[in-house]
């Protein structure tokens, strides 16, 4: 999987020695720029935009997100609590939409009390929890809509395991199975079908699904008053056709009479953060090797899971697509970077380093604010990266969080 991002922006001039290592550094100015783009699309299209916390939940910047967007979407009770405590404020007031592939009965009352939309993965769950939902509404403490996630059954993703519409996907109710009884008490439909994609796949997906859901829309006498088109939209990428997106959303809104939602995650923090690391050791085993204090396993698991090759700040020309891994020194300067863990597969990739390959040298991977930060682990006792906030507009730099060994100890018993 090839990363669609990697613009260094102001980080091209950032002194990596200003922070400890490993460390995430998030640029407030770039974050604001991304949010301004999303807010502009929202205002021109007349829709609502929620930030997906699953991708970027750095609650220190929640007030900034609240200045631009309409709220957040969460993936269960713990994210919903975080949303309530840190994101439910700001000039616009935050809306909270919660979707989970499988709810627990004991979590639902609190989720209903926190959320404006509670979205289910299947009609079976809605029916099974009808009593819990009715009790939550009757209590007077919860004013929420019930939504259903559908699977458009139209795959557009580059990698099947990252495509919610891949064959046999567990995510969303297959739209071809939808019948009126499934929408008893449901006022909205949700589909999340994209992954790091432009506008065209969204338009294709809508064409594939709209005739199947048309009978359930309010304009046809049905119960559906809102449609949530989920995330995966790389709206803040420079080459995204935002004008086409706005025109499309305005047309869908006019045709359906529904309130429309988008839930960008990566787009909020795209190219807004780096992960700074240090070379710990160098070696030779048929090619140049380097051990770093950044671990693919612990700090960037998508490198292994997707897999993909993260862009490096200041790197020389990258290997050509499909270039074979070198078995002998070809004099091309490639260095294989790997983490400090004992896992043989803890390999980040092959790079042409921007400076001298030496113990103690600093380097950084680009576009690491989203997903990497929320997926870190302490496997093998590998330390967690600290978290820094930098504003490239005025050069203010602050350490937001530094993890001691207690972070490892306290996850165990």
C-alpha positions as CSV (number, residue, x, y, z in Angstrom):
1,X,0.0,0.0,0.0
2,X,1.5,3.3,-1.1
3,X,1.1,6.3,1.3
4,X,-0.8,9.1,-0.3
5,X,0.7,11.7,2.0
6,X,4.2,12.8,2.9
7,X,4.4,16.5,2.4
8,X,7.0,17.8,4.9
9,X,5.5,21.3,5.1
10,X,7.1,23.3,7.9
11,X,8.8,20.2,9.3
12,X,11.4,20.6,6.5
13,X,12.9,23.3,8.7
14,X,12.3,21.7,12.2
15,X,15.4,20.9,14.3
16,X,14.8,17.3,15.3
17,X,17.2,17.7,18.3
18,X,14.7,20.0,20.0
19,X,12.7,17.0,21.2
20,X,13.5,13.7,22.8
21,X,13.4,10.4,20.9
22,X,11.2,8.7,20.0
23,X,8.7,11.5,19.8
24,X,5.5,12.5,18.0
25,X,5.5,16.2,17.0
26,X,2.2,17.7,15.9
27,X,2.2,21.1,14.0
28,X,-0.8,23.2,15.2
29,X,-0.6,25.5,12.2
30,X,-0.9,22.5,9.8
31,X,-3.7,21.1,11.8
32,X,-5.6,24.4,11.6
33,X,-5.0,24.5,7.9
34,X,-6.5,21.1,7.5
35,X,-9.5,22.0,9.6
36,X,-10.1,25.2,7.7
37,X,-10.3,23.1,4.5
38,X,-12.8,20.8,6.0
39,X,-14.9,23.7,7.4
40,X,-14.9,25.3,4.0
41,X,-16.3,22.1,2.4
42,X,-18.8,21.8,5.2
43,X,-20.0,25.4,4.7
44,X,-20.2,25.4,0.9
45,X,-22.0,22.0,0.8
46,X,-24.3,22.7,3.8
47,X,-23.5,19.5,5.6
48,X,-22.0,18.5,9.0
49,X,-18.4,17.3,9.5
50,X,-17.3,15.2,12.5
51,X,-13.7,14.3,13.3
52,X,-13.1,10.6,13.6
53,X,-11.4,10.0,17.0
54,X,-10.3,6.5,16.0
55,X,-7.7,8.1,13.7
56,X,-6.6,11.1,15.8
57,X,-7.7,11.5,19.5
58,X,-5.1,13.9,20.8
59,X,-7.5,15.6,23.2
60,X,-5.1,18.4,23.9
61,X,-6.2,19.9,20.6
62,X,-9.9,19.2,21.1
63,X,-10.6,22.9,21.6
64,X,-9.0,23.7,18.2
65,X,-11.0,21.0,16.4
66,X,-14.1,22.4,18.1
67,X,-13.5,25.8,16.5
68,X,-13.9,24.4,13.0
69,X,-15.9,21.2,13.0
70,X,-19.4,20.1,14.2
71,X,-18.2,17.4,16.6
72,X,-16.7,13.9,16.7
73,X,-17.5,10.3,15.9
74,X,-16.5,7.6,18.4
75,X,-16.1,3.9,18.3
76,X,-17.4,2.8,21.7
77,X,-17.8,3.7,25.3
78,X,-14.2,4.8,26.1
79,X,-14.0,7.1,23.0
80,X,-17.5,8.4,23.8
81,X,-16.3,9.3,27.3
82,X,-13.3,11.1,25.9
83,X,-15.6,13.0,23.5
84,X,-17.9,14.0,26.3
85,X,-15.1,15.2,28.6
86,X,-12.9,17.0,26.1
87,X,-14.6,17.6,22.7
88,X,-18.2,18.5,23.8
89,X,-17.4,22.2,23.8
90,X,-16.3,25.0,21.5
91,X,-18.0,27.7,19.6
92,X,-20.2,25.4,17.6
93,X,-21.0,22.9,20.3
94,X,-20.0,19.3,19.6
95,X,-22.2,16.5,18.2
96,X,-21.2,13.0,19.2
97,X,-21.9,10.1,16.9
98,X,-21.0,6.6,18.1
99,X,-20.7,3.5,16.0
100,X,-19.5,0.1,17.2
101,X,-19.4,-3.2,15.3
102,X,-20.6,-4.9,18.5
103,X,-22.1,-3.2,21.6
104,X,-22.2,-4.7,25.1
105,X,-25.5,-4.3,26.9
106,X,-23.8,-2.9,30.0
107,X,-22.2,-0.1,28.0
108,X,-25.2,1.0,26.0
109,X,-27.1,3.1,28.6
110,X,-24.0,5.4,29.1
111,X,-23.3,5.5,25.3
112,X,-26.9,6.6,24.7
113,X,-26.6,9.3,27.4
114,X,-23.5,10.7,25.8
115,X,-24.2,10.3,22.1
116,X,-26.5,12.2,19.6
117,X,-26.4,9.3,17.2
118,X,-26.0,5.6,18.2
119,X,-25.3,3.6,15.1
120,X,-25.6,-0.2,15.0
121,X,-23.9,-2.7,12.7
122,X,-26.9,-4.8,12.2
123,X,-30.7,-4.8,12.6
124,X,-30.3,-7.8,14.9
125,X,-28.4,-5.7,17.4
126,X,-31.1,-3.0,17.3
127,X,-33.8,-5.6,17.9
128,X,-31.9,-7.3,20.7
129,X,-31.2,-4.0,22.5
130,X,-34.7,-2.5,21.9
131,X,-35.5,-2.6,25.6
132,X,-32.2,-0.8,26.5
133,X,-32.8,1.9,23.9
134,X,-36.4,2.5,25.0
135,X,-35.4,2.7,28.6
136,X,-32.7,5.2,27.7
137,X,-35.1,7.4,25.9
138,X,-37.8,7.1,28.6
139,X,-35.3,8.2,31.3
140,X,-35.3,11.7,29.8
141,X,-31.5,11.8,30.2
142,X,-30.8,10.7,26.6
143,X,-31.9,12.4,23.4
144,X,-30.3,10.3,20.6
145,X,-31.1,9.0,17.2
146,X,-30.7,5.4,16.2
147,X,-28.7,4.7,13.0
148,X,-27.9,1.6,11.0
149,X,-24.6,1.0,9.2
150,X,-25.1,-0.5,5.8
151,X,-22.5,-2.2,3.6
152,X,-22.8,-0.8,0.0
153,X,-21.3,-4.0,-1.3
154,X,-19.2,-2.0,-3.8
155,X,-15.5,-2.4,-3.2
156,X,-13.2,0.4,-4.2
157,X,-10.2,0.0,-1.8
158,X,-6.7,-0.7,-2.8
159,X,-6.1,-3.3,-0.1
160,X,-8.9,-5.8,0.7
161,X,-8.3,-6.0,4.5
162,X,-8.6,-2.2,4.7
163,X,-11.7,-2.1,2.5
164,X,-15.0,-2.2,4.5
165,X,-16.8,-3.4,1.4
166,X,-14.5,-6.4,0.6
167,X,-16.2,-9.8,0.2
168,X,-17.3,-11.3,3.6
169,X,-16.8,-8.0,5.4
170,X,-18.2,-8.0,8.9
171,X,-18.7,-4.2,8.8
172,X,-22.2,-2.9,8.0
173,X,-25.4,-4.7,7.0
174,X,-25.4,-5.8,3.4
175,X,-27.6,-3.3,1.6
176,X,-29.1,-6.0,-0.7
177,X,-30.6,-7.6,2.4
178,X,-32.3,-4.4,3.7
179,X,-36.1,-4.5,4.1
180,X,-38.5,-2.0,5.7
181,X,-38.8,-4.0,9.0
182,X,-35.0,-3.4,9.6
183,X,-35.6,0.3,10.0
184,X,-38.1,0.2,12.8
185,X,-37.0,3.1,15.1
186,X,-34.0,4.0,12.8
187,X,-33.7,7.6,11.5
188,X,-30.4,7.5,9.8
189,X,-28.1,5.3,7.6
190,X,-24.3,5.2,7.7
191,X,-21.8,3.7,5.4
192,X,-18.0,3.9,5.7
193,X,-16.6,2.5,2.4
194,X,-13.4,4.4,1.6
195,X,-9.7,4.4,2.7
196,X,-7.4,7.3,1.8
197,X,-9.4,7.9,-1.3
198,X,-10.4,10.8,-3.5
199,X,-13.9,12.0,-4.5
200,X,-14.6,9.6,-7.4
201,X,-14.9,6.4,-5.3
202,X,-17.5,8.2,-3.1
203,X,-19.6,9.1,-6.1
204,X,-19.3,5.5,-7.4
205,X,-20.4,4.1,-4.1
206,X,-23.4,6.4,-3.9
207,X,-24.5,5.3,-7.4
208,X,-24.2,1.7,-6.3
209,X,-26.3,2.2,-3.2
210,X,-28.8,5.0,-3.8
211,X,-31.5,3.0,-5.6
212,X,-31.5,0.4,-2.8
213,X,-32.1,3.0,-0.1
214,X,-34.3,5.4,-1.9
215,X,-37.6,3.8,-0.7
216,X,-36.5,4.4,2.9
217,X,-35.7,8.1,2.6
218,X,-38.0,10.8,4.0
219,X,-38.7,12.1,0.5
220,X,-40.3,8.8,-0.3
221,X,-42.2,8.6,3.0
222,X,-39.5,6.6,4.7
223,X,-38.0,7.1,8.2
224,X,-34.4,8.1,7.1
225,X,-33.7,11.7,7.8
226,X,-29.9,11.7,7.8
227,X,-27.1,10.0,5.9
228,X,-23.6,9.6,7.1
229,X,-21.0,8.9,4.4
230,X,-18.3,7.9,7.0
231,X,-14.6,8.6,6.6
232,X,-11.7,7.6,4.4
233,X,-12.0,10.8,2.4
234,X,-8.6,12.5,1.9
235,X,-10.2,15.9,1.5
236,X,-7.2,17.9,2.8
237,X,-4.8,16.3,0.3
238,X,-3.6,18.8,-2.3
239,X,-4.9,16.9,-5.3
240,X,-8.4,16.1,-3.9
241,X,-11.2,17.5,-6.1
242,X,-13.0,19.4,-3.4
243,X,-15.2,21.4,-5.8
244,X,-16.6,18.2,-7.2
245,X,-17.2,16.9,-3.7
246,X,-19.1,20.1,-2.7
247,X,-21.3,19.9,-5.9
248,X,-21.9,16.2,-5.3
249,X,-23.0,16.7,-1.6
250,X,-25.3,19.6,-2.5
251,X,-26.9,17.4,-5.2
252,X,-27.4,14.5,-2.8
253,X,-28.8,16.7,-0.1
254,X,-31.3,18.2,-2.6
255,X,-32.3,14.8,-4.0
256,X,-32.7,13.1,-0.6
257,X,-33.8,15.9,1.7
258,X,-31.5,14.3,4.3
259,X,-29.0,15.9,6.6
260,X,-25.5,14.8,5.4
261,X,-22.5,13.9,7.5
262,X,-18.8,13.2,6.7
263,X,-16.5,11.7,9.3
264,X,-12.9,12.4,8.1
265,X,-10.2,11.0,10.3
266,X,-6.9,11.1,8.5
267,X,-7.9,14.3,6.7
268,X,-8.0,16.1,10.0
269,X,-4.3,15.4,10.8
270,X,-2.9,14.7,7.3
271,X,0.8,15.7,7.2
272,X,0.4,17.5,10.5
273,X,2.8,15.3,12.5
274,X,6.1,13.5,12.4
275,X,7.7,10.7,14.4
276,X,11.2,11.5,15.4
277,X,13.7,8.6,16.0
278,X,17.4,7.9,16.6
279,X,19.9,5.4,15.1
280,X,21.0,3.1,17.9
281,X,23.3,0.8,16.0
282,X,24.5,0.0,12.5
283,X,25.5,-3.4,11.0
284,X,26.0,-5.3,7.7
285,X,24.3,-8.5,6.7
286,X,24.3,-8.5,2.9
287,X,23.2,-4.8,3.0
288,X,23.4,-1.9,5.4
289,X,21.3,-2.3,8.5
290,X,20.3,0.1,11.3
291,X,18.5,-0.4,14.6
292,X,16.4,2.5,15.6
293,X,14.4,3.5,18.7
294,X,11.3,3.6,16.5
295,X,9.6,0.2,16.3
296,X,7.2,-0.7,13.4
297,X,5.5,-3.2,15.7
298,X,5.1,-0.8,18.7
299,X,4.9,2.6,17.1
300,X,3.7,2.2,13.4
301,X,1.8,-1.1,13.2
302,X,0.2,-0.2,9.9
303,X,3.7,-0.5,8.4
304,X,3.3,-4.3,9.0
305,X,-0.4,-4.6,8.8
306,X,-1.2,-2.7,5.6
307,X,1.7,-3.0,4.7
308,X,3.1,0.4,3.6
309,X,6.3,2.3,3.5
310,X,6.2,5.6,5.5
311,X,7.8,8.6,3.9
312,X,11.0,9.9,5.5
313,X,11.8,13.6,6.1
314,X,14.5,14.6,3.7
315,X,15.0,11.2,2.2
316,X,16.9,10.7,-1.0
317,X,15.2,9.1,-4.0
318,X,13.0,6.3,-2.8
319,X,13.4,2.8,-4.2
320,X,11.4,2.2,-7.4
321,X,8.1,0.4,-7.0
322,X,8.7,-3.3,-7.1
323,X,12.5,-2.9,-6.7
324,X,13.9,-6.1,-5.4
325,X,15.4,-6.2,-2.0
326,X,19.3,-6.1,-2.3
327,X,21.2,-9.2,-1.4
328,X,24.5,-7.6,-2.0
329,X,25.8,-4.0,-1.7
330,X,24.8,-2.3,-5.0
331,X,26.2,1.0,-3.9
332,X,22.8,2.6,-4.0
333,X,22.9,3.7,-0.3
334,X,19.8,1.8,0.8
335,X,19.7,1.1,4.5
336,X,17.2,-1.3,6.1
337,X,15.7,0.3,9.2
338,X,14.3,-1.9,12.0
339,X,13.1,-1.4,15.6
340,X,14.7,-2.5,18.9
341,X,12.2,-5.3,19.6
342,X,12.9,-9.0,19.4
343,X,10.3,-9.5,16.7
344,X,12.1,-10.5,13.5
345,X,9.5,-8.8,11.4
346,X,10.0,-5.4,13.2
347,X,11.3,-3.9,10.0
348,X,10.2,-0.4,8.9
349,X,11.7,-0.4,5.4
350,X,14.6,0.4,3.1
351,X,15.7,4.0,2.9
352,X,18.3,6.3,1.6
353,X,19.1,8.3,4.7
354,X,19.1,12.1,4.4
355,X,22.4,12.4,6.4
356,X,25.2,10.2,7.6
357,X,24.3,6.8,8.8
358,X,25.8,7.0,12.3
359,X,24.9,6.0,15.8
360,X,23.0,8.9,17.4
361,X,21.8,10.4,14.1
362,X,18.2,11.7,14.2
363,X,15.6,11.2,11.5
364,X,11.8,11.4,11.2
365,X,9.0,9.8,9.4
366,X,6.3,12.0,7.9
367,X,2.5,11.9,8.3
368,X,2.5,10.1,11.6
369,X,-0.1,12.1,13.6
370,X,-3.0,9.9,12.7
371,X,-3.4,6.2,13.4
372,X,0.2,5.8,14.5
373,X,-0.3,7.7,17.7
374,X,-3.5,5.9,18.7
375,X,-2.1,2.4,17.9
376,X,1.2,2.5,19.9
377,X,1.9,-0.4,22.3
378,X,4.6,-1.3,24.9
379,X,5.2,-4.8,23.5
380,X,8.6,-6.1,24.6
381,X,8.9,-3.2,27.0
382,X,9.7,-0.8,24.1
383,X,9.1,2.8,25.4
384,X,6.2,4.8,24.1
385,X,7.1,8.0,22.1
386,X,6.5,11.3,23.9
387,X,4.0,13.7,22.4
388,X,4.9,17.3,21.5
389,X,2.9,20.2,20.2
390,X,4.7,22.6,17.9
391,X,3.2,25.7,16.2
392,X,5.2,26.4,13.0
393,X,3.5,29.8,12.8
394,X,5.3,31.1,16.0
395,X,7.7,28.3,16.7
396,X,6.2,27.5,20.2
397,X,7.1,24.0,21.3
398,X,5.6,22.1,24.2
399,X,5.9,18.6,25.5
400,X,2.4,17.5,26.1
401,X,3.1,14.0,27.3
402,X,6.1,12.0,28.3
403,X,5.8,8.3,29.2
404,X,7.8,6.6,31.9
405,X,8.2,2.9,32.4
406,X,5.1,3.0,34.6
407,X,3.1,3.2,31.3
408,X,4.4,-0.3,30.6
409,X,4.0,-1.6,34.2
410,X,0.5,-0.3,34.7
411,X,-0.8,-2.2,31.6
412,X,0.2,-5.4,33.2
413,X,-0.3,-7.0,36.6
